[in-house]
Structures are given as C-alpha cells and as structure tokens.
Amino acid sequence: RSPANFMQHLKPGGRIYVVGLTPIPDLLDGPENVFCKITRVRDACIKLAGDRCYREYPMNWIVRHLKRSGLQVIDTFSLPIRYTAELMTVQINVCRRKLGNFPTKGLSDEMSALLNKLEEEARIATEDGPLLIGTDYVVSAELPFELDDDELDDDEEQIDYKTALLEEL
C-alpha cells in the first residue's frame, strides 16, 4: 500500500512506523549467494503454487514515498540481518509447503530434490557462522502540524524509539 493510504488514519502530529527489510539481491559473491538462490526458488515455488509473492522495498524508496505523501520523516534506523542455516531452512520450508499445489507431481518431486540440496548448501555456507545479508529497518514519520511556541511543553518527555529498540535486542 502507498504511504498516502495511511495518512487518513493520522491526526496532525501522529506518527507512523514502517518496518521493512532491504530486498535480497539476485546474486552475491561468496557463500552469501546460497540465500539469493533460496530466495529465487522460494518465489518460484510460490508462483508455481498459484500464489503471489510479497515484495520488499528499499528504505530509500519508503522514505521518498513518505515524503511525497506529505509526511515528515523523523528518523531511520537499520540493523544487519544475520542468516543462520536455521533461518534459511525456514524459507526452504515455505517452498516445501507449496509443493502439494504444483501443477504436476514430477515438478514437485524435482523441486523437492532441489530444496534438499539448497538446505545442505545453507548448512555448509554457515559452518563458520551466520551470513550477513541486507538489513532490517524502521522509518518513523509524522503528519506535520503547526504549534505556537507557547504550546510546546519543554518538560514533556520525548521517547527515543531507536534506543528503546536497541534495548529490546
């Protein structure tokens, strides 16, 4: 959905927090490429099962569209994503759940063999630790409003959401 669709739910001074992750590239050098392959196969499985893939949007796209919608971007924050073999297997299992909806059993069987191979590649690629691929991000924006200086309360506590998020981690 466009950020403009959410503006109708905000009052002046109201905030929206957009949480996302950077899109996974089609190809990376080194062991990280196994997750690129898993992502491509996951999307193919979803489509072969007759479903629609979701899409990630880069943070700069989100920021640009929030601003175009008339929102003021307050802050952005991102953290690297650490992919373990287990996390990659979660994506492979998305594929496995779709196999029953494939158009033919032969195609399903071939894809199952490929998924087993990718799971082994993921295990090998992460033997020395998790792979760092992309980032999770948070963008905070608000619908601007104008206040007279005497309406602002200097004693009002401002919440630092970035610090609060880090403390949760």
C-alpha positions as CSV (number, residue, x, y, z in Angstrom):
1,R,0.0,0.0,0.0
2,S,1.1,3.5,-0.7
3,P,2.0,5.6,2.4
4,A,-0.7,8.1,1.2
5,N,-3.3,5.5,2.1
6,F,-2.2,5.6,5.8
7,M,-2.4,9.4,6.1
8,Q,-6.1,9.2,6.6
9,H,-5.5,7.4,9.9
10,L,-3.2,10.0,11.3
11,K,-4.0,13.2,13.1
12,P,-1.6,16.1,12.9
13,G,1.4,15.1,14.9
14,G,0.5,11.4,14.6
15,R,3.3,9.0,13.8
16,I,3.7,6.0,11.5
17,Y,6.5,3.4,11.8
18,V,7.4,1.5,8.7
19,V,9.3,-1.7,9.4
20,G,10.9,-3.4,6.4
21,L,13.9,-5.2,5.1
22,T,16.1,-4.5,2.1
23,P,15.4,-6.6,-0.9
24,I,17.7,-9.6,-1.3
25,P,19.8,-9.3,-4.5
26,D,19.6,-11.9,-7.2
27,L,23.3,-12.7,-6.9
28,L,26.1,-12.2,-4.4
29,D,29.7,-13.3,-4.4
30,G,30.8,-15.9,-1.8
31,P,28.7,-18.1,0.5
32,E,26.0,-15.5,0.8
33,N,24.8,-16.4,-2.7
34,V,23.1,-19.5,-1.3
35,F,20.5,-17.3,0.3
36,C,20.0,-15.5,-3.0
37,K,19.3,-18.9,-4.6
38,I,16.9,-19.8,-1.8
39,T,15.0,-16.6,-2.3
40,R,14.7,-17.1,-6.0
41,V,13.5,-20.7,-5.6
42,R,11.0,-19.6,-2.8
43,D,9.5,-17.0,-5.1
44,A,9.3,-19.6,-8.0
45,C,7.6,-22.1,-5.6
46,I,5.0,-19.5,-4.5
47,K,4.2,-18.7,-8.2
48,L,4.1,-22.3,-9.3
49,A,1.6,-23.0,-6.4
50,G,-0.6,-20.2,-7.9
51,D,0.1,-17.7,-5.1
52,R,1.5,-14.2,-5.2
53,C,4.9,-13.2,-3.8
54,Y,5.2,-10.3,-1.4
55,R,7.9,-7.6,-2.2
56,E,10.3,-5.8,0.0
57,Y,11.1,-2.2,-0.7
58,P,14.4,-0.4,0.0
59,M,14.4,2.1,2.8
60,N,15.2,5.0,0.4
61,W,12.0,4.1,-1.6
62,I,10.0,4.2,1.7
63,V,11.5,7.5,2.7
64,R,10.9,9.0,-0.7
65,H,7.2,7.9,-0.8
66,L,6.5,9.0,2.8
67,K,7.8,12.5,2.0
68,R,5.8,12.6,-1.3
69,S,2.7,11.8,0.8
70,G,3.3,14.9,2.9
71,L,4.7,13.1,5.9
72,Q,7.8,14.4,7.7
73,V,10.5,11.7,8.2
74,I,11.6,11.8,11.8
75,D,14.2,9.1,11.9
76,T,15.6,6.0,10.2
77,F,17.3,3.0,11.7
78,S,18.7,-0.2,10.3
79,L,20.4,-3.4,11.6
80,P,22.2,-6.1,9.6
81,I,20.4,-9.4,9.2
82,R,22.3,-12.5,10.3
83,Y,21.1,-15.5,8.4
84,T,21.8,-18.9,10.1
85,A,21.2,-22.2,8.4
86,E,18.0,-22.5,10.5
87,L,16.7,-19.2,9.3
88,M,17.4,-20.2,5.7
89,T,15.6,-23.5,6.3
90,V,12.5,-21.5,7.3
91,Q,12.4,-20.1,3.8
92,I,13.0,-23.5,2.3
93,N,10.1,-24.9,4.3
94,V,7.9,-22.2,2.8
95,C,8.7,-23.9,-0.5
96,R,8.0,-27.4,0.8
97,R,4.5,-26.3,2.0
98,K,3.8,-25.2,-1.6
99,L,4.8,-28.4,-3.3
100,G,1.3,-30.0,-3.0
101,N,-0.1,-27.2,-5.1
102,F,2.3,-27.6,-8.0
103,P,0.8,-28.5,-11.4
104,T,2.5,-31.9,-11.7
105,K,3.9,-34.5,-9.3
106,G,7.1,-34.7,-11.4
107,L,7.7,-31.0,-11.0
108,S,7.0,-31.2,-7.3
109,D,9.5,-34.1,-6.9
110,E,12.2,-32.3,-8.8
111,M,11.7,-29.2,-6.7
112,S,11.8,-31.2,-3.5
113,A,15.2,-32.6,-4.5
114,L,16.5,-29.1,-5.2
115,L,15.2,-27.9,-1.8
116,N,17.1,-30.7,-0.1
117,K,20.3,-29.6,-2.0
118,L,19.8,-26.0,-1.0
119,E,19.3,-26.9,2.6
120,E,22.6,-28.7,2.6
121,E,24.3,-25.7,0.9
122,A,22.9,-23.4,3.6
123,R,24.3,-25.7,6.3
124,I,27.8,-25.7,4.7
125,A,27.7,-21.9,4.0
126,T,27.1,-21.1,7.6
127,E,29.6,-23.5,9.2
128,D,31.7,-20.6,10.2
129,G,28.8,-18.5,11.5
130,P,25.8,-16.6,10.2
131,L,25.9,-14.8,6.9
132,L,25.3,-11.0,6.9
133,I,22.9,-10.2,4.1
134,G,20.9,-6.9,3.9
135,T,19.3,-5.0,6.8
136,D,16.0,-4.7,8.7
137,Y,15.0,-1.1,9.0
138,V,12.5,1.2,10.8
139,V,11.4,4.5,9.4
140,S,9.4,6.9,11.6
141,A,7.4,9.7,10.1
142,E,4.7,12.0,11.3
143,L,1.9,14.1,9.8
144,P,3.2,17.7,10.5
145,F,1.2,20.3,12.4
146,E,2.0,23.8,13.4
147,L,2.1,24.8,17.0
148,D,2.8,28.1,18.6
149,D,6.0,28.1,20.6
150,D,4.0,28.7,23.8
151,E,2.0,25.5,23.2
152,L,5.1,23.3,23.5
153,D,5.9,21.9,26.9
154,D,9.6,21.8,27.5
155,D,9.2,19.4,30.4
156,E,7.4,16.8,28.2
157,E,9.5,13.6,28.0
158,Q,10.4,12.6,24.5
159,I,10.8,8.9,23.8
160,D,13.9,7.8,22.0
161,Y,12.5,4.9,20.0
162,K,15.8,3.9,18.5
163,T,17.4,3.5,22.0
164,A,14.3,1.5,23.1
165,L,14.6,-0.8,20.1
166,L,18.2,-1.5,20.8
167,E,17.5,-2.2,24.4
168,E,14.9,-4.8,23.3
169,L,17.5,-6.6,21.3
